Amino acid sequence: MQTQGLNLFIVDDNKLMVETMKQYLQSRFGLDIRISIFNDGDSCLAKVDQDTHVVILDYFMEGKNGLEVLKAIKTISPKTEVIMLSNNENMALAIETFRAGATDYVVKGSNSWSKISKLVNQIVTAPMRLLVDEFRVSKYMAIFLLTFVTMGVVVVCVLQFVKR
């Protein structure tokens, strides 16, 4: 599956886990996905902007915890999807992250990477699913329409750039 233009951040203080997850997600989604890795919340927040699409965020880190970083991400870029990742199975903690704007809460374990992969896939395919489910457009027509719209946006941007 190609996911051109997707900016994904992985934030966790476990350097080996971050590198391994990056390789796993790139093998699932291709090299066109842009994955940035951070070992603390502050370095992530320095790079988050409106073009940050997905953040996979560990809850327990040195310095700012995941909830503090989540709130700051949502202040900077409210549309950024944040998937919380934690060893803690505490339901109250999960609810608190949802209230702060988390898209999902994944408990670290044997199937956590698979769940994260599914969540990222849902985020990537959301526009197509909207067309198929809500407007009853066929999957192939949805792909055509999204490609057509994307190409239109690219042409308009190029024309604006050329005029300058």
C-alpha positions as CSV (number, residue, x, y, z in Angstrom):
1,M,0.0,0.0,0.0
2,Q,1.4,3.4,-0.9
3,T,0.9,6.2,1.6
4,Q,2.5,9.2,-0.1
5,G,2.7,12.3,2.0
6,L,2.0,10.7,5.3
7,N,4.0,12.2,8.2
8,L,4.2,9.9,11.1
9,F,6.1,10.4,14.4
10,I,7.1,7.7,16.8
11,V,7.9,9.0,20.3
12,D,9.3,6.7,22.9
13,D,12.4,6.7,25.1
14,N,13.2,3.0,24.3
15,K,15.5,3.6,21.3
16,L,15.5,0.0,20.1
17,M,11.7,-0.3,20.2
18,V,11.4,3.0,18.2
19,E,13.8,1.8,15.5
20,T,12.2,-1.6,15.2
21,M,8.7,-0.1,15.0
22,K,9.9,2.3,12.3
23,Q,11.2,-0.7,10.2
24,Y,8.0,-2.6,10.9
25,L,5.7,0.2,9.7
26,Q,7.9,1.0,6.7
27,S,7.7,-2.7,5.7
28,R,3.9,-2.6,6.0
29,F,3.3,0.8,4.3
30,G,6.2,1.3,2.0
31,L,9.1,3.8,1.9
32,D,6.8,6.7,0.9
33,I,5.7,7.1,4.5
34,R,7.8,9.6,6.3
35,I,8.6,8.4,9.8
36,S,10.4,10.6,12.3
37,I,11.6,9.1,15.6
38,F,12.0,11.0,18.9
39,N,13.2,9.8,22.2
40,D,11.4,12.4,24.3
41,G,8.4,14.7,24.1
42,D,10.2,18.0,23.8
43,S,12.1,17.0,20.7
44,C,8.8,15.8,19.1
45,L,7.0,19.0,20.0
46,A,9.8,21.1,18.4
47,K,8.9,19.4,15.0
48,V,5.1,19.0,15.3
49,D,3.2,21.2,12.9
50,Q,0.0,21.2,10.7
51,D,1.6,18.6,8.4
52,T,2.1,16.0,11.2
53,H,-0.6,13.4,10.4
54,V,0.0,10.7,13.0
55,V,1.9,10.5,16.3
56,I,2.5,7.2,18.1
57,L,3.2,8.4,21.6
58,D,4.5,6.4,24.6
59,Y,2.9,7.5,27.9
60,F,5.7,7.0,30.3
61,M,8.9,8.9,29.3
62,E,11.5,10.9,31.1
63,G,10.6,14.6,31.2
64,K,7.1,15.3,30.0
65,N,4.7,12.3,30.2
66,G,2.6,11.3,27.2
67,L,-0.5,13.1,28.4
68,E,1.4,16.4,28.6
69,V,2.8,15.9,25.2
70,L,-0.6,14.8,23.8
71,K,-2.2,18.1,25.0
72,A,0.6,20.1,23.5
73,I,0.3,18.3,20.1
74,K,-3.4,19.0,20.0
75,T,-2.8,22.7,20.8
76,I,-0.3,22.9,17.9
77,S,-2.1,20.7,15.5
78,P,-5.7,19.7,16.5
79,K,-6.1,17.4,13.4
80,T,-3.1,15.3,14.2
81,E,-4.1,11.7,15.1
82,V,-2.3,10.6,18.3
83,I,-2.1,6.9,19.2
84,M,-1.1,6.5,22.8
85,L,1.1,3.5,23.6
86,S,1.6,2.4,27.2
87,N,2.4,-0.5,29.5
88,N,-0.3,0.6,31.8
89,E,-3.7,-1.1,31.5
90,N,-5.4,1.4,33.8
91,M,-8.8,2.3,32.3
92,A,-8.8,5.7,34.0
93,L,-5.5,6.6,32.3
94,A,-6.9,5.6,28.9
95,I,-10.0,7.6,29.4
96,E,-8.0,10.6,30.4
97,T,-6.0,10.4,27.2
98,F,-9.2,10.1,25.1
99,R,-10.5,13.2,26.8
100,A,-7.3,15.0,25.8
101,G,-7.8,14.0,22.2
102,A,-6.1,10.6,21.7
103,T,-7.4,8.6,18.7
104,D,-6.7,5.3,20.5
105,Y,-4.9,3.8,23.4
106,V,-2.8,0.7,22.8
107,V,-1.4,-1.4,25.6
108,K,2.1,-2.7,24.8
109,G,2.2,-6.4,24.3
110,S,2.4,-9.2,21.8
111,N,-0.2,-7.8,19.4
112,S,0.3,-4.0,19.9
113,W,2.3,-3.5,16.7
114,S,-0.4,-5.2,14.7
115,K,-3.0,-3.0,16.3
116,I,-1.0,0.1,15.6
117,S,-0.6,-0.9,12.0
118,K,-4.4,-1.4,11.7
119,L,-5.0,2.0,13.2
120,V,-2.5,3.7,10.9
121,N,-4.2,1.9,8.0
122,Q,-7.6,3.2,9.1
123,I,-6.3,6.8,9.3
124,V,-4.7,6.5,5.8
125,T,-7.8,5.0,4.2
126,A,-10.4,7.2,6.0
127,P,-11.2,9.5,2.9
128,M,-11.9,6.4,0.7
129,R,-14.0,4.7,3.4
130,L,-16.0,7.9,3.8
131,L,-16.8,7.9,0.1
132,V,-17.6,4.2,0.0
133,D,-19.6,4.0,3.2
134,E,-21.4,7.3,3.4
135,F,-21.9,8.1,-0.3
136,R,-22.3,4.6,-1.6
137,V,-19.6,5.1,-4.2
138,S,-17.8,2.0,-5.4
139,K,-14.3,1.4,-4.1
140,Y,-12.8,1.9,-7.6
141,M,-14.8,5.1,-8.2
142,A,-13.6,6.4,-4.8
143,I,-10.0,5.7,-5.8
144,F,-10.5,7.5,-9.1
145,L,-12.2,10.5,-7.4
146,L,-9.4,10.8,-4.7
147,T,-6.7,10.5,-7.4
148,F,-8.5,13.1,-9.6
149,V,-8.9,15.5,-6.7
150,T,-5.3,15.0,-5.6
151,M,-4.0,15.7,-9.1
152,G,-6.2,18.8,-9.3
153,V,-4.7,20.1,-6.1
154,V,-1.2,19.5,-7.4
155,V,-2.0,21.3,-10.7
156,V,-3.4,24.3,-8.9
157,C,-0.4,24.5,-6.6
158,V,2.0,24.2,-9.5
159,L,0.1,26.9,-11.4
160,Q,0.3,29.2,-8.4
161,F,4.0,28.6,-8.1
162,V,4.6,29.2,-11.8
163,K,2.8,32.6,-11.7
164,R,5.1,33.9,-9.0
